[in-house]
Amino acid sequence: MIAIKNLFRHKLRTLMTLLGAAVGISAFVSLTCISDSLKSQIQDMIKSYHIDITVTSKGAATPFSSTIPLSTYHELRTIKGVGNLSSLIVGAVNSPWNPYFLLFGVSSVETFFSKLGILEGRVFTPGKKELILGERVAKKLQVKVNDKILLAEQEPFTVTGIYTSGSRIVDGSAALDIQDARKILKKYDSVNIAFVQVVAGSDPKEVVEDINQRFQSLSAVRSGDFVGEIRLMNMIDVFAWAISLIAFVTCCIVVMNTFLMVVSERTKEIGLLMAVGWSRIMVMKMIMSESLAVCFAGGIAGNLMAMVELWLFHTINPEGLGWLVSMSFSVDIFWKSMGLSLLLGMIGSLYPAVRASRLLPAEALRYE
């Protein structure tokens, strides 16, 4: 209670320190949510299609940059243990409503397409300039079945159906015939990704090894490990942690500066407390308790700020990327952020607390 009462002596300074801690925590929560959301969506999408092995070109930083020649793609069928083989072409076009609108080129007879749930209308007919829209983008644009939309080069396509997949990325995109996607994305003789379902009884690990040994230009991984192999995702993780670390160090400096001022202003009070029997440990506990209380409140405020930031990201939808990120964050992220806020309080107040505990009562009482 003493620590809480002390914080209300200078309400404005306490509030500014709390906000400083909140900004650092909100940066950590927001960036972690965005990173985790992208990874989980890709992973969930792969799991929902019961894909055993994902094949991309070796060294590709993202699925967009992966290029598998059609001749190589068809040779994958000859690998022992390969059952169903699905191809996917993915790319972004500069549409009138979104500068990075995702297109998925799929085949109406392959496994990937068959897993899309059609909510309204029907699947497209190859060769007729038709497509199906994800549920999220259809609602956003208020597009209905049989409406026409413009893709790249002002080419109109008829919307024959609305689908859902459970993935925000896929549901915020459009799926069309793989031949139309090749023309729009200018990928006439290649695919981006190959999805493999192994024959019942076959070992996916052995199939992965066979593919990697036979095709030196390809990289095959178990689908559960695919997200970890995407270099862009690893870069996003590093970026998120780097920004969070910078914010954490900055907040530590803010908290340290605040409590150095507290110790300086209350030097006589600390000397009096030590004169009437307070130990050095009790003085340290008092200063650190105040810091922990401020940073704990900052952690709560930071999580609330992160929710607002994610909501704004969806509302403003910068470069069309707001559709890709989930607004929700897990309890795990909340507890990590609260632990980080308490660590911030401990580290930021450690030096001021030690300095306060080393004051000599007689000198402290004479301090002006």
C-alpha positions, 0 to 999 in steps of 0.5 A: 500500500505504501508503494501505491500511495507514493505513486499518487504523489506525482500523478502526471509523472506516474502516468507518463511512465505508465504510458512509456511502458505501455508503448513498449509492451504494445509493440511487442504484443502487436508484432508478435500477434501479426507474426504468429497469425501469419504462421498459424494461418499457413499451418492451419491451411496446410493441415486442413487440406491433409497435405503430407509434403510441401515442395518448393524450389530450393532457396525460395524466400517465399512461396511467391518466389518459388518456381517449379518447372512443369516438367519437374512437377510432372516427374514428381508423380514417378516418385515411389509413395507419391499419391495425390499431387496438387499444384498451386500458383499464387501471386499478387495483382494490383487490383482497383481495390487492393494493390496486393490482391492475392490470386490462387491458380488451382485446377478443378480436378486436383485435391487443393481445389476440392477442399474449398467449401462453396457457400454460394454459386458454383465452381468456375468453368476453365477457359471462361474467365470465371473465378470464385471469391473468398468470403471475406473479400466478397463481403468487403466489396459487396460482390455477389454471384454473377457479378463481374470484377476487374483483375490485372490489365482491366480484364473482367472475370465473372464471379461464379461462387463464394467460398470459405476455407477457414484461413483469412489469407485464402478467404481474402483472395480469389481462386481461378483456373490455373491457366488463367492464373498463369496468364495474369501472373505470367507464369506460363511454364511453372507452378509455385508449390506442389502438395503431395499426399503419400500413398497409405502405408508409405513413410512421408519422411522417406518420400521427402528424402527421395524427392530431395535426392532426385531433384537437386533444384527442389526443397521438399519438407514435411508439411508440419515443418513448412512454415519454419522453412519460409525465410520470410517468416523467419525474417518477420520473427527477427524483425518483431523481436528486434523492434521489441528489444529496442522498445524494451531498452527504451522503456528501461531507460524511461523507468530508470530515469523516473525512479532516479528522480524519485530517489533524488526527491525523497532522499530525506524521507529515505534517510528518515526511514533508515534512521527509524529502523528500515533496512537497506533491503526494505528500501530497495523493496519499496522502490522496486515495488513502485516500479513493478506496480507502474509497469504492471499497469503499463502491461495491462494498458499495453495489451489494450493498446495492442488491441486498438492497434490491430483493430486500426490495422484492419480498418485502415487496411494499409496496402490491403494487408489488413485482411491477412492478420487476425485481431485476436491474440492468445492467452500465451502472448498476454502472459508473456507480455505481462512477464515482460512488463514485470521484468521491465519494472525490475531492471528499470528500478534496480539501479535506483533501488541500489542507489537509494539503499546505499544512502547514509541516514545522517547524510540523507537527512542533511540533503538539500 
